[in-house]
Amino acid sequence: MDHDFLPKCAKDLPINPKLRRIVKSDPKCVIGRHGRADGGLMQSETMSLARELAVAHTGEGLTPLGLGDAVILRRCHPSEIEATLYRPLLCLILQGAKEVSAGSIFAHCPAGHAIIVSHDLPVLSRITEAAPEVPYVAFVLPIDLGLLHGFYDLVPDFPADNEDVAALMSYPAETLLLDAVARFIALSRDKAAAPLLGPILTREIHARLLLSPQGAILRRFLRREDPSRHVARAIATIHESIDEPVSVSELADHAGMSKSSFHTHFKAVTGLTPGQYQKDVRLLEAHRLIIEGKGTISAVAFDVGYESPAHFSRDYARKFGRAPREDRNSGRQAGSVAELA
């Protein structure tokens, strides 16, 4: 075997010579016929490479990579429980750990795990492992559902799975995904090549997600009549009419389902009932408006569909752990989806 035939992630990236030494010297690291390194040790080293790139690249907080909307998030301390709205995204935990929940769905996300979110989802999240000497570090890339649809004719047939899949999941990232992310982070340093190769690597990461065993929820988006797509349309309707009472019957009719069937599919995917989902979205929108100082507390309550400011204040306090007036007075800064991933 030609041990100088290194995997692309070891040959092309400018740092971490450990990869070259280990591929050459360790018999557990096997180079396949396509030039890939397989085995647990290679996965660990690819993970280390991605982490080193990310840590060298960023300071505390959020750092855009300059390739689309991809970012690196670095936090030096554990966080309080934070409520936010996740858009469809990939979050790869490179160091530290976090917990994320949406209604009945809960995910523990240690280093080396990837989080996939397939639908707009109101969540509670908390960074549980972070310290100044070993900060929490994560790579976050919004998922382009349009790009996934463009793969429709290229995706091989997978066994049909009619069971609903949750819109939020955490799983150990595969080596091939880690390799693509490491090359993506390294590419962000190359200002000449990034505009040319960035879209290619973005497509590769999306393809790796789609082809992975955990990509079932994304593959189901390619099936026109799949319930997960009906749920996505119902979610869009809820967001568009945030100040109006939610009608499960109307949402079910629009999805072509019975009311009970729609309710079951919606909760299986989001972890929430339609009514709970709308309530969380209303409160998140109210939080944003209050932070930005747009209108009085009463006006914000009416804008997001509450008829009673007192009822709104009680729900807000239960959700965020403080009264809306405290947020208005303290001038808290609302985080973006990526900042809290």
RACOR-V684285 format. One record per backbone hydrogen bond with DSSP energy under -1.0 kcal/mol. NH is the residue of the N-H (numbers start at 1). CO is the residue of the C=O. Records with the same first field share a line. If there is no record, write none. Layout:
# RACOR-V684285
NH = CO ; CO
This chain:
# RACOR-V684285
3 = 1
5 = 2
6 = 4
10 = 7
11 = 7
12 = 8
19 = 16
21 = 17
22 = 18
23 = 19
24 = 20
25 = 21
26 = 22
29 = 26
30 = 38
32 = 36
35 = 32
38 = 30
43 = 39
44 = 40
45 = 41
46 = 42
47 = 43
48 = 44
49 = 45
50 = 46
51 = 47
52 = 48
53 = 49
54 = 50
55 = 51
56 = 52
57 = 53
61 = 74
63 = 72
65 = 70
70 = 67
71 = 140
72 = 63
73 = 138
74 = 61
75 = 136
79 = 127
82 = 125
84 = 123
86 = 121
89 = 117
90 = 141
91 = 115
92 = 139
93 = 113
94 = 137
95 = 137
97 = 129
98 = 109
99 = 126
100 = 107
101 = 124
102 = 105
104 = 271
105 = 102
107 = 100
109 = 98
112 = 93
113 = 110
114 = 171
115 = 91
116 = 169
117 = 89
118 = 167
121 = 86
123 = 84
124 = 101
125 = 82
126 = 99
128 = 97
129 = 97
131 = 134
136 = 75
137 = 95
138 = 73
139 = 92
140 = 71
141 = 90
143 = 88
148 = 144
149 = 145
150 = 146
151 = 148
152 = 149
154 = 151
155 = 151
167 = 269
169 = 116
171 = 114
173 = 112
178 = 174
179 = 175
180 = 176
181 = 177
182 = 178
183 = 179
184 = 180
185 = 181
186 = 182
187 = 183
188 = 184
189 = 186
190 = 187
191 = 189
194 = 190
197 = 193
198 = 194
201 = 197
202 = 198
203 = 199
204 = 200
205 = 201
206 = 202
207 = 203
208 = 204
209 = 205
210 = 206
211 = 207
212 = 208
215 = 212
219 = 215
220 = 216
222 = 219
223 = 220
226 = 223
229 = 226
230 = 226
231 = 227
232 = 228
233 = 229
234 = 230
235 = 231
236 = 232
237 = 233
238 = 234
239 = 235
240 = 236
241 = 237
244 = 241
251 = 247
252 = 248
253 = 249
254 = 250
255 = 251
257 = 252
262 = 258
263 = 259
264 = 260
265 = 261
266 = 262
267 = 263
268 = 264
269 = 265
270 = 266
271 = 267
277 = 273
278 = 274
279 = 275
280 = 276
281 = 277
282 = 278
283 = 279
284 = 280
285 = 281
286 = 282
287 = 283
288 = 284
289 = 285
290 = 286
291 = 287
292 = 288
293 = 290
294 = 289
295 = 293
300 = 296
301 = 297
302 = 298
303 = 299
304 = 300
305 = 302
306 = 301
312 = 308
313 = 309
314 = 310
315 = 311
316 = 312
317 = 313
318 = 314
319 = 315
320 = 316
321 = 317
327 = 323
328 = 324
329 = 325
330 = 326
331 = 327
340 = 336
341 = 338
